[in-house]
Amino acid sequence: MKVKRKELDKIIVDSIRADMKSNKLKSKGGVLYRRLGDYFIYIRFSVTGINNDILRARGNIKPFVSDDIFWEVFNVQSNIDEPMSLRANGAFKVDGFEAFYEDAEFKSLESLQTLSKELFEKSYKYLEQLVISFNSYNDFLDFTKAQTKKQLYDFDLTNMLLQIYEKNYKDAKENAIRCMENNKYGRFSNEGKYIYEYIVDYCNKFIERN
């Protein structure tokens, strides 16, 4: 299909604009996002394939508090006051679990419009139903742990951050140490120190007070 990807991207956005508004999603850098209850969801649409004829939809979910705790532990607390879009496409953010993923082929620009609306509705409804199904953060963790698809989402990091949120500092520290003993330090680093090291130091401050 001899149409520039930027033009195709515009067709996608124009096709789902009304649906985004009715479902209270915002857009930044090609990513749609919103807070849903205790969770944050973000959806990305893109055109791919050798012939630019594949519409790709990816939908992610994470506990809303995970970024707040992450930024506090990581000594970048100022991010908490930044626009919500930072939770979707910022450099230092907790990666959400990619719960929805689908590729679909289209044959014309008209079919791309229709497909965009269909995939938006399908992805958003799926993420919305997931949020409704979780009665606790443990439900979310159990759901993500049962999946086998490789992605940037870090179960161990999210688990530790939620333990810190619930003031289970000893458990979070022990989990971080266990990971580092297996040469896993987390993929984020700042000022020469990895995120799991930050977690140990952060937890120590609260453990020492008790």
C-alpha positions in Angstrom: 0.0 0.0 0.0 1.7 3.2 -1.2 0.6 5.4 1.7 3.1 6.9 4.2 2.8 5.5 7.7 2.2 9.0 9.1 -0.9 9.3 6.9 -2.0 5.8 8.0 -1.5 6.8 11.7 -3.7 9.9 11.2 -6.4 7.7 9.7 -6.3 5.5 12.8 -6.5 8.4 15.2 -9.3 10.1 13.2 -11.3 6.8 13.1 -11.2 6.3 16.9 -11.3 9.9 18.1 -15.0 9.8 19.1 -14.6 6.4 20.8 -11.6 7.7 22.7 -13.6 10.7 23.9 -16.6 8.7 25.0 -14.4 6.3 27.0 -12.3 9.2 28.5 -9.0 8.2 27.0 -6.4 10.8 26.2 -3.5 10.5 23.7 0.1 11.4 23.8 2.9 10.4 21.4 0.6 7.9 19.7 -0.4 6.2 23.0 -3.9 6.2 24.3 -4.3 6.1 28.1 -6.4 6.6 31.1 -6.8 5.6 34.8 -9.4 2.9 35.4 -10.1 2.5 39.1 -6.9 1.3 40.8 -5.2 0.6 37.4 -3.6 2.5 34.6 -4.2 1.3 31.0 -2.5 2.4 27.8 -3.1 1.2 24.2 -0.9 1.7 21.2 -1.9 1.3 17.5 0.6 1.1 14.7 0.8 0.1 11.1 3.4 -2.5 10.2 4.3 -5.2 7.7 6.3 -5.1 4.5 3.3 -3.6 2.6 2.1 -1.4 5.4 -1.1 -3.5 5.6 -1.1 -4.8 9.2 -2.8 -3.0 12.0 -1.2 -3.8 15.3 -2.9 -3.2 18.6 -1.2 -3.6 22.0 -2.9 -2.9 25.3 -1.1 -2.7 28.7 -2.2 -2.6 32.3 -0.5 -1.9 35.6 -1.5 -0.8 39.1 -1.7 3.0 39.2 0.3 3.2 42.4 3.2 1.3 41.0 4.7 4.3 39.2 4.3 6.5 42.3 6.2 4.0 44.5 8.8 3.4 41.7 9.5 7.2 41.4 9.8 7.6 45.2 12.1 4.6 45.6 14.2 5.7 42.5 14.6 9.3 43.8 12.7 10.9 41.0 9.7 11.9 43.1 9.1 15.0 40.9 7.7 12.7 38.2 4.6 12.2 40.4 3.5 15.8 39.6 4.1 15.4 35.9 1.2 14.9 33.4 -0.4 11.4 33.5 1.0 10.7 30.0 4.4 10.1 31.6 3.0 6.8 33.0 2.3 5.7 29.4 5.4 6.8 27.4 8.0 8.1 29.9 11.5 6.8 29.9 11.4 6.1 33.7 8.1 4.3 34.3 7.0 0.9 35.3 6.2 -1.1 32.3 2.6 -2.4 32.2 1.7 -5.9 31.5 0.9 -6.4 27.8 -2.5 -8.1 28.2 -4.0 -7.4 24.7 -2.1 -8.0 21.5 -3.6 -8.5 18.0 -2.5 -8.0 14.4 -5.0 -7.7 11.7 -4.6 -7.2 7.9 -6.4 -4.5 6.0 -6.9 -4.2 2.2 -7.9 -0.5 1.8 -8.0 2.8 3.7 -11.7 2.3 4.3 -11.1 -1.1 5.8 -8.4 0.4 8.0 -10.9 2.9 9.4 -13.3 0.1 10.2 -10.6 -2.1 11.6 -9.3 0.7 13.8 -12.7 1.1 15.5 -13.1 -2.6 15.9 -9.7 -3.1 17.5 -10.1 -0.1 19.7 -13.4 -1.4 21.1 -12.1 -4.9 21.5 -8.9 -3.9 23.3 -10.5 -1.3 25.5 -13.3 -3.6 26.6 -10.9 -6.4 27.3 -8.7 -4.2 29.6 -11.8 -2.8 31.2 -13.1 -6.3 32.0 -9.7 -7.2 33.4 -9.8 -4.3 35.8 -13.3 -5.3 37.0 -12.1 -8.9 37.5 -9.3 -8.0 39.9 -10.4 -7.9 43.5 -6.9 -7.2 44.8 -3.4 -6.5 43.6 -2.7 -10.2 44.2 -5.3 -11.1 41.6 -3.4 -8.9 39.1 0.0 -10.4 40.0 -1.5 -14.0 39.8 -2.9 -13.1 36.3 0.4 -11.8 35.0 2.5 -14.5 36.5 0.5 -17.2 34.8 1.3 -15.7 31.3 4.3 -16.9 29.4 4.7 -14.2 26.8 8.0 -12.5 27.1 7.8 -8.7 27.4 9.3 -5.7 29.2 6.9 -6.1 32.1 8.9 -7.1 35.3 6.8 -9.2 37.6 9.4 -9.1 40.4 9.7 -5.3 40.3 5.9 -4.8 40.3 5.5 -7.3 43.2 8.2 -5.5 45.2 6.6 -2.1 44.6 3.2 -3.3 45.7 4.8 -4.9 48.8 6.3 -1.5 49.6 3.0 0.2 49.0 1.4 -2.2 51.6 4.4 -1.5 53.9 5.7 -5.1 53.7 9.3 -3.8 53.6 10.9 -6.9 54.8 9.3 -9.1 52.1 10.2 -6.5 49.4 13.8 -6.4 50.6 14.1 -10.2 50.7 12.7 -10.5 47.2 15.2 -7.9 45.9 18.1 -9.6 47.5 17.0 -13.0 46.1 16.8 -11.5 42.6 20.3 -10.0 42.9 21.7 -13.3 44.1 20.5 -14.7 40.8 22.2 -11.8 38.9 18.9 -10.0 38.3 19.1 -6.3 39.2 16.2 -4.9 37.2 16.6 -3.0 33.9 16.5 0.5 35.4 19.6 2.2 36.7 20.3 5.7 38.1 23.5 7.3 39.4 25.3 4.0 39.1 22.8 1.9 41.0 20.2 -0.5 39.8 16.5 -0.4 40.9 16.7 -3.6 43.0 19.6 -2.0 45.0 17.4 1.1 45.4 14.6 -1.1 46.8 16.9 -2.7 49.4 18.2 0.7 50.6 14.7 2.2 50.6 13.3 -0.8 52.7 16.2 -0.6 55.1 15.2 2.9 56.1 11.8 1.6 57.3 13.0 -1.7 58.8 15.6 0.1 60.9 12.9 2.4 62.4 11.1 -0.6 63.8 
